[in-house]
Amino acid sequence: MLLENDAFLSELTRMFQRSKNSGSVSITMKRWDGHNKPKPRTGNPPEPTEYKCLFRATAKNKKISTVVSQKDVTKFQMAYCTLLKGNLVALKRGEKKDTTKKKTKAT
């Protein structure tokens, strides 16, 4: 479902809270020109005057998305970054591999 930017961030926070104990949330971001249909092969379609950014988030069977315009990108990015910093607490740290070889005593 397509949401407004603020509603998307609040719903994304709820998704993170629900999947905190089990499950995961996947987020994708891509450039969007505003067209839902593929470009025709013949002719040169007009270039869009403004590209937008499409954010999608999925958790289990729930899908949400939002479109961010160029003028709102900085504001949205700051709020999105703050949200991620607050909710990425369940990540496991990778174990470091011991690169130094232990000397063995020859008997």
C-alpha positions, 0 to 999 in steps of 0.5 A: 500500500502506498503511504505518505512519507510520515505514515510510512516511517511510523508504520516502518517503526511498527514493523521493526517492533513486531519483528524484533523477536522473530522475523525480519524487515527488508527495505528496498530503495530505487529511482522512480520516474513516475511511470507504472508501465514499461517504456515503448520500444519505438520512439523516444519517450520524453524524459521526466522533469523530476525523478523520485525515490521509491521506498518499499518495506516488507515484513512477513506478509505486510508490504508498504511503500512511499514515494519521496520527491527531490525537495523532500529527500533530505528531510526524509533521509534524516528521519529514516536514518534516525529510525534505522539507528534506533531499531538495528539493535538485534544485529549479531556481531561477526566473529573475528577469525584469528589470523595469527598462527599459534606456534606449536612446540615440537616434541 
